[in-house]
Amino acid sequence: MERYVLKVEKLIPGGMGLCRHEGRVVMVPDVVDGEVVEVEVVARHSDYDEGVLVGVREGAAARVAPRCGYYGVCGGCVLQHVAYEHQVAVKRGWLEEHLRREGVREVPGCEVYEGPAYGYRSRFQVHIEGGRAGFLRRDLTHLAVEGCEVAHPACAPIFTRRYNGRARKLGFLGWEGRLWGGEEPEEFRVEVGGYVFFGRTDLFFQSNLFVLERLLEWVEGVVSAGDGGEAWDLYAGVGVFSQVLARRGWRPRLVESAVAALGYAERGLGGGAAYVGVSAERFLRGYRGGVPGVVVADPPRSGFSRTVRGFFEAQRVPLLVYISCNAATFARDVAHLMRAGYRLARLAFFDFYPQTPHMEVAGVLHT
């Protein structure tokens, strides 16, 4: 395959560098925008080439030495070679670009909330092979590791234990000196930002509890004080945002298809809430009541389905707090809602996943 010396135009969502050779796009990992690099092309596709970094001819000021010895092999982190402040700026730019591409022109200033750049991750699913915990390599084979630089210190024992040889995935949660999980799912109780949450290590829970505290504070600030009226928590999980709604004086209705998660939500909330163990789509298709004063929605990466988006477009909820782990689907949905008459009043980026291209974003929409 050919080798070229190319200029890195920018980093794109996913963390790859976009270069061009004679007008043709070449995607390259492990580079920083603005660098001049030597690249070897390793695969050709219909509309772009894939390359690997051979050497850096002119480095960027934002290039730093990766902290982890597994970096470049492990498929987890892909931005450790980029200074953390620059990572944040790049990801904020991705969010704003997604909104522009969807035609959203009236964008409030993006608020940015950060936490530790390393040692932050509390929730893990690790792959077990040959009795050892690890992650998937970039080539998707198993990589046994003795430690992880982004792991919360409470998670360190995950990587030194030995497990039975059966290949599988195990879930863990570590926080404030405690580690839950292992060969069997384990129930946990954690306190974050003055809230107490219950869950189980095989159910979804946020991975970065440092930044979760910032997000909880933010949601408290954007949700108006209630008077006992009903507020919805769609895709509620174990009721993280329902606790905020209850503290602000609302009566939460939790909608969650994973019924087991609702049991843990009830342990955290106690009485006064309503629990609906169906998907958001099924709930909204059958709903015939009044419009709630507030809705908090935290959908999966696919964002709102047409059913969910159609409900909001037709019903015009007064206050919608939309939290997302996918900036592209968030921007798509926000664009649809704004065309239906909503106004994007606040926009925020929460860096839950430093050293990776993943991001958590949030918006406040009013009618």
Sine and cosine of phi, psi and omega as CSV:
sin_phi,cos_phi,sin_psi,cos_psi,sin_omega,cos_omega
0.00,0.00,0.39,-0.92,-0.07,-1.00
-0.98,0.22,0.40,-0.92,0.15,-0.99
-0.89,-0.46,0.64,-0.77,0.00,-1.00
-0.73,-0.69,0.41,-0.91,0.22,-0.98
-0.97,-0.24,0.86,-0.51,-0.17,-0.98
-0.75,-0.66,0.39,-0.92,0.10,-0.99
-0.99,-0.13,0.72,-0.69,0.04,-1.00
-0.99,0.11,0.93,-0.37,-0.04,-1.00
-0.95,0.31,-0.71,0.70,-0.03,-1.00
-0.23,-0.97,0.26,-0.97,0.19,-0.98
-1.00,-0.06,0.69,-0.73,-0.03,-1.00
-0.94,-0.35,0.30,-0.95,0.03,-1.00
-0.78,0.63,0.76,-0.64,-0.16,-0.99
0.95,-0.32,-0.33,0.95,0.11,-0.99
1.00,-0.09,-0.07,1.00,0.00,-1.00
-0.97,0.24,0.44,-0.90,0.11,-0.99
-1.00,-0.04,0.69,-0.73,0.03,-1.00
-0.99,-0.13,0.87,-0.49,0.07,-1.00
-0.84,-0.54,0.15,-0.99,0.08,-1.00
-0.66,-0.75,0.64,-0.77,0.14,-0.99
-0.81,-0.58,0.92,-0.39,-0.04,-1.00
0.79,0.61,0.67,0.74,0.06,-1.00
1.00,0.06,-0.23,0.97,-0.02,-1.00
-1.00,-0.02,0.71,-0.70,-0.04,-1.00
-0.95,0.32,0.70,-0.72,0.10,-1.00
-0.81,-0.59,0.85,-0.52,-0.02,-1.00
-0.99,-0.14,0.76,-0.65,-0.13,-0.99
-0.70,-0.72,0.78,-0.63,0.09,-1.00
-0.99,0.13,0.22,-0.98,0.18,-0.98
0.92,0.38,0.45,0.89,0.02,-1.00
-0.86,-0.50,0.15,-0.99,0.03,-1.00
-0.82,-0.57,0.61,-0.79,0.01,-1.00
-0.85,0.53,0.66,-0.75,-0.01,-1.00
1.00,-0.08,-0.22,0.98,-0.04,-1.00
-0.98,0.22,0.40,-0.92,0.21,-0.98
-0.95,-0.30,0.85,-0.53,-0.16,-0.99
-0.73,-0.68,0.45,-0.89,0.14,-0.99
-1.00,-0.07,0.77,-0.63,-0.15,-0.99
-0.79,-0.62,0.68,-0.74,0.17,-0.99
-0.96,-0.29,0.81,-0.59,0.03,-1.00
-0.97,0.24,0.79,-0.62,-0.05,-1.00
-0.89,-0.46,-0.21,0.98,0.03,-1.00
-0.39,-0.92,0.56,-0.83,0.03,-1.00
-0.87,-0.49,0.67,-0.74,0.05,-1.00
-0.83,-0.55,0.06,-1.00,-0.09,-1.00
-0.89,0.46,-0.58,0.81,-0.09,-1.00
-0.84,-0.54,0.03,1.00,0.06,-1.00
-0.32,-0.95,0.26,-0.97,0.10,-1.00
-0.93,-0.37,0.46,-0.89,0.13,-0.99
-0.97,-0.25,0.70,-0.72,0.04,-1.00
-0.78,-0.62,0.24,-0.97,0.15,-0.99
-0.85,-0.52,0.49,-0.87,-0.02,-1.00
-0.97,0.24,0.83,-0.56,0.07,-1.00
-0.99,-0.11,-0.65,0.76,0.01,-1.00
-0.17,-0.99,0.36,-0.93,0.01,-1.00
-0.98,-0.21,0.89,-0.46,0.02,-1.00
-0.99,0.11,-0.69,0.72,0.04,-1.00
-0.72,-0.69,0.96,-0.28,-0.07,-1.00
-0.98,0.19,0.38,-0.93,0.06,-1.00
-1.00,-0.03,0.45,-0.89,0.04,-1.00
-0.88,0.47,-0.42,0.91,-0.03,-1.00
-0.99,0.12,-0.02,1.00,0.03,-1.00
-0.98,0.22,0.75,-0.67,0.04,-1.00
-0.75,-0.67,0.24,-0.97,0.04,-1.00
-0.98,0.19,0.78,-0.62,0.06,-1.00
-0.87,0.50,0.59,-0.81,-0.03,-1.00
-0.99,0.13,-0.47,0.88,-0.15,-0.99
-1.00,-0.07,0.70,-0.71,0.03,-1.00
-0.94,0.33,-0.30,0.95,0.03,-1.00
-1.00,-0.01,-0.05,1.00,-0.10,-1.00
-0.89,0.46,0.67,-0.74,-0.06,-1.00
1.00,-0.10,-0.35,0.94,0.06,-1.00
-0.95,-0.30,-0.76,0.65,0.03,-1.00
-0.90,0.44,0.62,-0.79,-0.01,-1.00
-1.00,0.05,0.12,0.99,-0.03,-1.00
-0.98,0.18,-0.99,0.14,-0.03,-1.00
-0.96,0.27,0.66,-0.75,0.10,-1.00
-0.75,-0.66,0.11,0.99,-0.04,-1.00
-0.82,-0.57,0.26,0.97,-0.02,-1.00
-0.91,0.42,-0.32,0.95,0.03,-1.00
-0.99,0.13,0.00,1.00,-0.03,-1.00
-0.93,-0.37,0.78,-0.63,0.03,-1.00
-0.81,0.59,0.63,-0.78,-0.16,-0.99
-0.87,0.50,-0.67,0.74,-0.01,-1.00
-0.86,0.51,-0.59,0.81,0.00,-1.00
-0.95,0.30,-0.61,0.79,0.09,-1.00
-0.81,0.58,-0.74,0.68,-0.04,-1.00
-0.88,0.47,-0.70,0.72,0.00,-1.00
-0.90,0.44,-0.65,0.76,0.00,-1.00
-0.90,0.43,-0.71,0.70,-0.04,-1.00
-0.93,0.37,-0.61,0.79,0.10,-1.00
-0.86,0.51,-0.65,0.76,0.04,-1.00
-0.89,0.45,-0.61,0.79,0.06,-1.00
-0.87,0.50,-0.70,0.71,0.01,-1.00
-0.86,0.51,-0.74,0.67,-0.03,-1.00
-0.90,0.43,-0.58,0.81,0.02,-1.00
-0.93,0.37,-0.66,0.75,0.06,-1.00
-0.84,0.54,-0.69,0.72,0.00,-1.00
-0.90,0.43,-0.68,0.73,0.02,-1.00
-0.88,0.48,-0.68,0.73,-0.02,-1.00
-0.89,0.45,-0.50,0.87,0.03,-1.00
-1.00,0.10,0.03,1.00,0.05,-1.00
1.00,0.04,0.23,0.97,0.03,-1.00
-0.99,0.13,0.92,-0.39,-0.07,-1.00
-0.98,-0.19,-0.57,0.82,-0.02,-1.00
-1.00,-0.03,1.00,0.00,-0.08,-1.00
-0.91,-0.42,0.86,-0.51,0.07,-1.00
-0.93,0.38,0.31,-0.95,0.06,-1.00
-0.82,0.57,0.73,-0.68,-0.07,-1.00
-0.98,0.17,0.87,-0.49,0.08,-1.00
-0.98,0.17,0.62,-0.78,-0.04,-1.00
-0.84,-0.54,0.76,-0.65,-0.01,-1.00
-0.80,-0.61,0.81,-0.58,-0.08,-1.00
-0.85,-0.53,0.19,-0.98,0.13,-0.99
-0.64,-0.77,-0.42,-0.91,0.04,-1.00
-0.89,0.45,0.58,-0.81,0.02,-1.00
-0.98,0.18,-0.43,0.90,0.06,-1.00
-0.72,-0.69,0.27,-0.96,0.06,-1.00
0.91,0.40,0.47,0.88,-0.13,-0.99
-0.97,-0.25,-0.41,0.91,-0.24,-0.97
-0.99,0.12,0.86,-0.51,-0.05,-1.00
-0.99,-0.17,-0.45,0.89,-0.07,-1.00
-0.93,-0.36,0.75,-0.66,-0.03,-1.00
-0.70,-0.71,0.59,-0.81,0.37,-0.93
-0.92,-0.40,0.89,-0.46,-0.02,-1.00
-0.94,-0.34,0.48,-0.88,0.03,-1.00
-1.00,-0.08,0.76,-0.65,-0.01,-1.00
-0.97,-0.26,0.81,-0.59,0.07,-1.00
-0.50,-0.87,0.74,-0.67,-0.03,-1.00
0.88,0.47,0.46,0.89,0.03,-1.00
0.99,0.17,0.07,1.00,-0.06,-1.00
-0.86,-0.51,0.57,-0.82,0.03,-1.00
-0.99,0.10,0.55,-0.83,0.04,-1.00
-0.18,-0.98,-0.25,-0.97,-0.02,-1.00
-0.78,-0.62,0.07,-1.00,0.10,-1.00
-0.99,0.11,0.69,-0.73,0.13,-0.99
-0.94,0.35,0.12,-0.99,0.09,-1.00
-0.89,0.46,-0.46,0.89,0.04,-1.00
-1.00,0.00,0.18,0.98,0.09,-1.00
0.95,0.30,0.23,0.97,0.17,-0.99
-1.00,-0.01,0.23,-0.97,-0.08,-1.00
-0.97,0.25,0.68,-0.73,0.07,-1.00
-0.82,-0.57,0.95,-0.31,0.09,-1.00
-0.96,0.28,0.69,-0.72,-0.02,-1.00
-0.78,-0.63,0.44,-0.90,0.04,-1.00
-0.99,-0.14,-0.11,0.99,0.00,-1.00
-0.05,-1.00,0.14,-0.99,-0.03,-1.00
-0.59,-0.81,0.81,-0.58,-0.09,-1.00
-0.93,0.37,-0.45,0.90,0.00,-1.00
-1.00,0.01,-0.08,1.00,-0.04,-1.00
-0.96,0.27,0.65,-0.76,0.17,-0.99
-0.86,0.51,0.60,-0.80,-0.02,-1.00
-0.80,0.60,-0.52,0.85,0.00,-1.00
-0.91,0.42,-0.30,0.96,-0.03,-1.00
-1.00,0.00,-0.07,1.00,-0.08,-1.00
-0.81,0.59,-0.64,0.77,-0.03,-1.00
-0.89,0.46,-0.33,0.94,0.02,-1.00
-0.81,0.59,-0.63,0.78,-0.21,-0.98
-1.00,-0.05,-0.08,1.00,0.04,-1.00
-0.94,-0.35,-0.23,0.97,0.06,-1.00
-0.94,0.34,0.34,-0.94,0.15,-0.99
-0.91,-0.41,0.65,-0.76,-0.11,-0.99
-0.87,-0.50,0.26,-0.97,0.06,-1.00
-0.92,0.40,0.38,-0.93,-0.23,-0.97
-0.96,0.27,-0.08,1.00,-0.04,-1.00
-0.90,0.43,0.83,-0.55,-0.05,-1.00
-0.95,0.32,0.81,-0.59,-0.01,-1.00
-0.15,-0.99,-0.06,-1.00,0.07,-1.00
-0.91,-0.41,0.64,-0.77,0.04,-1.00
-0.84,-0.55,0.56,-0.83,0.01,-1.00
-0.97,-0.26,0.59,-0.81,0.01,-1.00
-0.65,-0.76,0.40,-0.92,0.18,-0.98
-0.63,-0.78,0.79,-0.61,0.02,-1.00
-0.82,-0.57,0.71,-0.70,-0.03,-1.00
-0.27,-0.96,0.72,-0.69,0.10,-0.99
0.76,0.65,0.76,0.65,0.09,-1.00
0.99,0.13,0.01,1.00,0.00,-1.00
-0.90,-0.43,0.55,-0.83,0.09,-1.00
-0.76,-0.65,0.82,-0.57,0.03,-1.00
-0.92,-0.39,0.51,-0.86,0.08,-1.00
0.94,-0.35,0.05,-1.00,-0.01,-1.00
0.58,-0.82,-0.68,-0.73,-0.06,-1.00
-0.87,0.49,-0.50,0.87,0.06,-1.00
-0.79,-0.61,0.50,-0.86,0.07,-1.00
-0.85,0.53,0.56,-0.83,-0.05,-1.00
-0.73,-0.68,0.63,-0.78,0.06,-1.00
-0.97,0.26,0.57,-0.82,0.03,-1.00
-0.73,-0.68,0.32,-0.95,0.11,-0.99
-0.70,-0.72,0.86,-0.50,0.00,-1.00
-0.77,-0.64,0.50,-0.87,0.08,-1.00
-0.92,-0.39,0.80,-0.60,-0.02,-1.00
-0.69,-0.72,0.88,-0.47,0.08,-1.00
0.87,0.49,0.53,0.85,0.00,-1.00
1.00,0.07,0.00,1.00,0.07,-1.00
-0.96,-0.27,0.53,-0.85,0.06,-1.00
-0.91,-0.41,0.83,-0.56,-0.03,-1.00
-0.88,-0.47,0.58,-0.82,0.06,-1.00
-0.89,-0.46,0.52,-0.85,0.03,-1.00
-0.18,-0.98,-0.23,-0.97,0.01,-1.00
-0.62,-0.78,0.54,-0.84,-0.19,-0.98
-0.94,0.34,-0.18,0.98,0.10,-1.00
-0.99,-0.17,0.11,0.99,0.08,-1.00
-0.95,-0.32,0.35,-0.93,-0.04,-1.00
-0.92,0.39,0.66,-0.75,0.18,-0.98
-0.45,-0.90,0.43,-0.90,-0.04,-1.00
-0.88,0.47,0.52,-0.85,-0.07,-1.00
-1.00,-0.01,-0.47,0.88,-0.07,-1.00
-0.90,-0.44,0.99,-0.15,-0.10,-0.99
-0.98,0.18,-0.32,0.95,0.10,-0.99
-0.91,0.42,-0.75,0.67,-0.02,-1.00
-0.98,0.18,-0.43,0.90,0.12,-0.99
-0.84,0.54,-0.64,0.77,0.04,-1.00
-0.86,0.50,-0.65,0.76,0.04,-1.00
-0.91,0.42,-0.64,0.77,0.01,-1.00
-0.91,0.41,-0.66,0.75,0.03,-1.00
-0.88,0.48,-0.68,0.73,0.04,-1.00
-0.88,0.48,-0.65,0.76,-0.02,-1.00
-0.91,0.42,-0.71,0.70,0.01,-1.00
-0.89,0.45,-0.65,0.76,0.09,-1.00
-0.81,0.58,-0.65,0.76,-0.07,-1.00
-0.97,0.26,-0.45,0.90,-0.06,-1.00
-1.00,-0.09,-0.31,0.95,0.02,-1.00
-1.00,0.05,0.84,-0.55,0.01,-1.00
-0.92,0.38,0.39,-0.92,0.02,-1.00
-0.91,0.42,0.72,-0.69,-0.01,-1.00
-0.99,-0.14,0.16,-0.99,0.01,-1.00
-0.84,-0.55,0.53,0.85,-0.03,-1.00
1.00,-0.03,0.03,1.00,0.05,-1.00
-0.95,0.31,0.18,-0.98,-0.07,-1.00
-0.99,0.12,0.66,-0.75,0.13,-0.99
-0.76,-0.65,0.59,-0.81,-0.04,-1.00
-0.98,-0.20,0.60,-0.80,0.17,-0.99
-0.87,-0.49,0.99,-0.13,-0.01,-1.00
-1.00,0.07,0.62,-0.79,-0.11,-0.99
0.86,0.51,0.79,0.61,-0.28,-0.96
-0.96,0.29,-0.39,0.92,-0.05,-1.00
0.85,0.53,-0.75,-0.67,-0.01,-1.00
-1.00,0.00,0.28,0.96,0.16,-0.99
1.00,0.07,0.46,0.89,-0.03,-1.00
-0.84,0.54,-0.79,0.61,-0.07,-1.00
-0.98,0.17,-0.37,0.93,0.10,-0.99
-0.89,0.46,-0.56,0.83,0.04,-1.00
-0.91,0.42,-0.59,0.81,0.07,-1.00
-0.91,0.41,-0.71,0.71,0.01,-1.00
-0.86,0.52,-0.70,0.72,0.00,-1.00
-0.90,0.44,-0.67,0.75,0.01,-1.00
-0.90,0.44,-0.51,0.86,0.00,-1.00
-1.00,0.10,0.06,1.00,0.11,-0.99
0.99,-0.13,0.20,0.98,0.03,-1.00
-0.99,-0.15,0.33,-0.94,0.08,-1.00
-0.97,-0.23,0.96,-0.27,-0.13,-0.99
-0.97,0.25,0.60,-0.80,0.25,-0.97
-0.90,-0.43,0.90,-0.44,-0.07,-1.00
-1.00,-0.10,0.79,-0.62,0.04,-1.00
-0.89,-0.46,0.88,-0.48,-0.10,-1.00
-0.40,-0.92,0.79,-0.61,-0.03,-1.00
-0.97,0.25,-0.42,0.91,0.05,-1.00
-0.99,0.12,1.00,-0.05,-0.14,-0.99
-0.87,0.49,-0.55,0.83,0.01,-1.00
-0.86,0.51,-0.58,0.81,0.00,-1.00
-0.90,0.43,-0.58,0.81,-0.02,-1.00
-0.90,0.43,-0.52,0.86,0.06,-1.00
-0.88,0.47,-0.63,0.77,0.04,-1.00
-0.96,0.28,-0.55,0.84,0.08,-1.00
-0.87,0.49,-0.66,0.75,-0.01,-1.00
-0.91,0.41,-0.56,0.83,0.06,-1.00
-0.90,0.44,-0.56,0.83,0.01,-1.00
-0.98,0.18,-0.55,0.83,-0.10,-1.00
-1.00,-0.04,-0.55,0.83,-0.11,-0.99
0.97,0.25,-0.49,-0.87,-0.05,-1.00
-0.98,0.21,0.14,-0.99,0.10,-0.99
1.00,-0.05,-0.11,0.99,0.01,-1.00
-0.93,-0.36,0.34,-0.94,0.08,-1.00
-0.92,-0.38,0.59,-0.80,-0.10,-0.99
-0.82,-0.57,0.81,-0.58,-0.06,-1.00
-0.83,-0.55,0.95,-0.31,-0.09,-1.00
-1.00,0.00,0.86,0.51,0.06,-1.00
-0.65,-0.76,0.14,-0.99,0.06,-1.00
-0.94,0.34,0.36,-0.93,0.06,-1.00
-0.87,0.50,-0.61,0.79,0.00,-1.00
-0.88,0.47,-0.74,0.67,-0.02,-1.00
-0.91,0.42,-0.65,0.76,0.01,-1.00
-0.88,0.48,-0.73,0.68,-0.08,-1.00
-0.96,0.30,-0.54,0.84,0.04,-1.00
-0.89,0.46,-0.57,0.82,-0.05,-1.00
-0.99,-0.11,0.01,1.00,-0.11,-0.99
-0.98,0.18,0.73,-0.68,-0.02,-1.00
-0.78,-0.63,0.16,0.99,-0.06,-1.00
-1.00,0.01,-0.26,-0.96,0.01,-1.00
-0.98,0.20,0.25,-0.97,0.00,-1.00
-0.99,0.17,0.76,-0.66,0.01,-1.00
-0.95,0.32,0.33,-0.94,0.00,-1.00
-0.96,0.29,-0.49,0.87,-0.03,-1.00
-0.63,-0.78,0.63,-0.78,0.19,-0.98
-0.78,-0.63,0.77,-0.64,0.20,-0.98
-0.95,-0.32,0.79,-0.61,-0.03,-1.00
-0.76,-0.65,0.77,-0.63,0.01,-1.00
-0.75,-0.66,0.97,0.26,-0.11,-0.99
-0.97,0.26,0.14,-0.99,0.09,-1.00
-0.93,0.36,-0.04,-1.00,-0.11,-0.99
-0.85,0.52,-0.47,0.88,-0.01,-1.00
-0.94,0.34,-0.18,0.98,0.02,-1.00
0.96,0.27,-0.34,-0.94,0.01,-1.00
-0.95,0.31,0.69,-0.72,0.19,-0.98
-0.96,0.27,0.17,-0.99,0.03,-1.00
-0.88,0.48,-0.55,0.83,0.02,-1.00
-0.90,0.45,-0.74,0.68,-0.03,-1.00
-0.92,0.38,-0.73,0.68,0.00,-1.00
-0.88,0.48,-0.64,0.76,0.01,-1.00
-0.89,0.45,-0.59,0.81,0.04,-1.00
-0.88,0.47,-0.74,0.67,-0.02,-1.00
-0.92,0.40,-0.58,0.81,0.03,-1.00
-0.91,0.42,-0.59,0.81,-0.05,-1.00
-0.99,0.11,-0.57,0.82,-0.16,-0.99
-0.99,-0.11,-0.37,0.93,0.09,-1.00
0.83,0.56,0.94,0.34,0.04,-1.00
-0.92,0.40,0.70,-0.71,-0.06,-1.00
-0.87,0.50,-0.61,0.79,-0.04,-1.00
-0.62,-0.78,0.89,-0.45,0.03,-1.00
-0.88,-0.48,0.87,-0.49,0.08,-1.00
-0.97,-0.23,0.93,-0.36,-0.11,-0.99
-0.95,-0.31,0.89,-0.46,-0.01,-1.00
-0.91,-0.42,0.71,-0.70,-0.15,-0.99
-0.57,-0.82,0.54,-0.84,0.12,-0.99
-0.98,-0.20,0.22,0.98,-0.01,-1.00
-0.64,-0.77,0.96,-0.27,-0.08,-1.00
-0.90,0.43,-0.48,0.87,-0.03,-1.00
-0.94,0.34,-0.75,0.66,0.01,-1.00
-0.95,0.31,-0.51,0.86,0.11,-0.99
-0.86,0.51,-0.75,0.66,-0.02,-1.00
-0.89,0.45,-0.66,0.75,0.04,-1.00
-0.85,0.53,-0.75,0.66,-0.05,-1.00
-0.93,0.37,-0.66,0.75,0.02,-1.00
-0.87,0.48,-0.66,0.76,0.01,-1.00
-0.88,0.48,-0.69,0.72,0.05,-1.00
-0.87,0.49,-0.71,0.70,-0.05,-1.00
-0.92,0.38,-0.61,0.80,0.03,-1.00
-0.92,0.39,-0.58,0.81,0.08,-1.00
-0.92,0.39,-0.40,0.92,0.03,-1.00
-1.00,0.05,0.00,1.00,0.08,-1.00
0.91,-0.41,0.01,1.00,0.06,-1.00
-0.98,0.19,0.39,-0.92,0.07,-1.00
-0.87,-0.50,0.77,-0.64,0.05,-1.00
-0.99,0.14,0.97,-0.24,-0.11,-0.99
-1.00,0.02,-0.54,0.84,0.02,-1.00
-0.60,-0.80,0.51,-0.86,-0.01,-1.00
-0.67,-0.75,0.72,-0.70,-0.05,-1.00
-0.61,-0.80,0.53,-0.85,0.09,-1.00
-0.86,-0.50,0.83,-0.56,0.01,-1.00
-0.93,-0.38,0.88,-0.48,-0.09,-1.00
-1.00,0.08,0.98,0.19,0.01,-1.00
-0.95,0.30,-0.37,0.93,-0.20,-0.98
-0.74,-0.67,0.89,0.45,0.07,-1.00
-0.82,0.57,0.48,-0.88,-0.02,-1.00
0.97,0.26,0.04,1.00,0.06,-1.00
-0.77,-0.63,0.25,-0.97,0.04,-1.00
-0.99,0.11,-0.01,1.00,-0.04,-1.00
-0.96,0.26,0.49,-0.87,-0.05,-1.00
-0.49,-0.87,0.42,-0.91,0.08,-1.00
-0.90,-0.45,0.77,-0.64,-0.03,-1.00
-0.79,-0.62,0.34,-0.94,-0.02,-1.00
-0.52,-0.85,0.54,-0.84,0.05,-1.00
-0.64,-0.77,0.48,-0.88,0.09,-1.00
-0.92,-0.38,0.85,-0.53,-0.02,-1.00
-0.89,-0.46,0.76,-0.65,0.04,-1.00
-0.91,-0.42,0.42,-0.91,0.17,-0.99
-0.94,-0.33,0.00,0.00,0.00,0.00
